[in-house]
Amino acid sequence: MQANMPLQYLKARHGEVAPDHMHPRFTPILAETNGVVVFHEQVMRLFDELTGCGMGKADVFRRHLGKSGDLAEIEAYVRQQAATRGFPAPVVDRAWKVLSGFGSFGFAKAHGAAFARTRTRALG
């Protein structure tokens, strides 16, 4: 919510803005949501792509995004690892802004699908 992700997603979905994947290596991660991070799984995959940490550690990082006391340590790790993996600083800056803002919003993809199905039935 901090980065106004729902509005960004809707604008991209309706063709009002072009999808922004931040970096070509993120395209497979963000393609289904038009360049907007929506799901926990995308956060985990971004952590893994940036750092090479694996999905298990990426999930630990994801869970700690909502704990402001842990952000500086996670950020330092992401920045160091991302640099060694060839990501330019401006890309890391943008990715970190999205990731760090995700602590206030987000859900697992399965939960989103279940919610959408429930809402569709209720409105139907």
C-alpha positions as CSV (number, residue, x, y, z in Angstrom):
1,M,0.0,0.0,0.0
2,Q,2.9,2.4,0.7
3,A,4.0,2.5,-2.9
4,N,0.3,2.7,-4.1
5,M,0.7,-0.8,-5.7
6,P,-3.0,-1.4,-6.2
7,L,-3.4,1.7,-8.3
8,Q,-0.2,1.0,-10.2
9,Y,-1.5,-2.5,-10.9
10,L,-4.9,-1.3,-12.2
11,K,-3.4,1.3,-14.4
12,A,-1.0,-1.2,-16.0
13,R,-3.8,-3.8,-16.3
14,H,-6.0,-1.3,-18.2
15,G,-3.2,-0.1,-20.4
16,E,-3.0,3.4,-18.9
17,V,0.7,2.9,-18.2
18,A,3.3,0.5,-19.6
19,P,4.4,-2.4,-17.3
20,D,7.6,-1.5,-15.5
21,H,9.6,-4.6,-14.6
22,M,12.5,-2.5,-13.2
23,H,15.1,-4.8,-14.8
24,P,15.0,-7.5,-17.5
25,R,15.9,-10.2,-15.0
26,F,12.7,-9.3,-13.1
27,T,10.4,-9.7,-16.1
28,P,9.6,-13.4,-15.5
29,I,8.7,-12.6,-11.9
30,L,6.5,-9.6,-12.6
31,A,5.0,-10.3,-16.0
32,E,1.7,-11.8,-14.7
33,T,1.0,-8.6,-12.6
34,N,2.1,-6.1,-15.2
35,G,5.3,-5.1,-13.4
36,V,3.7,-4.6,-10.0
37,V,4.7,-6.7,-7.0
38,V,1.4,-8.0,-5.6
39,F,2.1,-11.5,-4.1
40,H,4.4,-12.8,-1.4
41,E,5.8,-15.2,-3.9
42,Q,7.0,-12.4,-6.1
43,V,8.8,-10.7,-3.2
44,M,10.5,-14.0,-2.4
45,R,11.6,-14.5,-6.1
46,L,12.9,-10.9,-6.2
47,F,14.9,-11.5,-3.0
48,D,16.3,-14.7,-4.6
49,E,17.1,-13.0,-7.9
50,L,18.8,-10.0,-6.3
51,T,20.8,-12.0,-3.7
52,G,20.9,-15.7,-4.8
53,C,19.7,-16.6,-1.3
54,G,17.3,-19.3,-2.2
55,M,13.5,-19.3,-1.6
56,G,13.8,-20.5,2.0
57,K,15.9,-17.5,3.1
58,A,13.8,-15.2,0.8
59,D,10.7,-16.2,2.8
60,V,12.5,-15.3,6.0
61,F,13.4,-11.9,4.6
62,R,9.8,-11.4,3.4
63,R,8.4,-12.1,6.9
64,H,10.8,-9.6,8.4
65,L,9.9,-6.8,6.1
66,G,7.1,-5.7,8.5
67,K,9.7,-5.4,11.4
68,S,11.3,-2.0,11.1
69,G,14.2,-3.1,13.4
70,D,15.3,-5.7,10.8
71,L,15.1,-3.6,7.7
72,A,18.6,-2.0,7.8
73,E,20.3,-5.4,8.1
74,I,18.2,-6.9,5.3
75,E,18.8,-3.9,3.1
76,A,22.6,-4.1,3.6
77,Y,22.6,-7.8,2.7
78,V,20.4,-7.1,-0.4
79,R,22.6,-4.3,-1.6
80,Q,25.9,-6.2,-1.1
81,Q,24.7,-9.4,-2.8
82,A,22.8,-7.6,-5.6
83,A,26.0,-5.7,-6.5
84,T,28.0,-8.9,-6.7
85,R,25.3,-10.4,-8.9
86,G,25.6,-7.5,-11.4
87,F,22.6,-5.3,-10.6
88,P,23.2,-1.6,-11.0
89,A,22.7,0.6,-7.9
90,P,19.6,2.5,-9.4
91,V,17.9,-0.9,-10.0
92,V,18.7,-2.0,-6.4
93,D,17.4,1.3,-5.1
94,R,14.1,0.9,-6.9
95,A,13.8,-2.8,-6.0
96,W,14.5,-2.1,-2.3
97,K,11.9,0.7,-2.2
98,V,9.3,-1.8,-3.5
99,L,10.4,-4.6,-1.2
100,S,10.7,-2.5,1.9
101,G,7.2,-1.0,1.3
102,F,5.8,-4.5,0.9
103,G,5.8,-5.0,4.7
104,S,2.5,-3.1,4.9
105,F,0.7,-4.9,2.2
106,G,0.6,-8.2,0.3
107,F,-0.7,-11.7,0.4
108,A,0.0,-15.1,-0.9
109,K,-1.2,-15.8,-4.4
110,A,-3.4,-18.7,-3.3
111,H,-5.1,-16.3,-0.8
112,G,-5.7,-13.8,-3.6
113,A,-7.3,-16.4,-5.8
114,A,-9.5,-17.7,-3.0
115,F,-10.6,-14.1,-2.1
116,A,-11.4,-13.3,-5.7
117,R,-13.4,-16.4,-6.1
118,T,-15.4,-15.7,-2.9
119,R,-16.0,-12.1,-4.0
120,T,-17.1,-13.2,-7.4
121,R,-19.7,-15.6,-5.9
122,A,-20.9,-12.9,-3.5
123,L,-21.4,-10.4,-6.2
124,G,-22.8,-12.9,-8.7
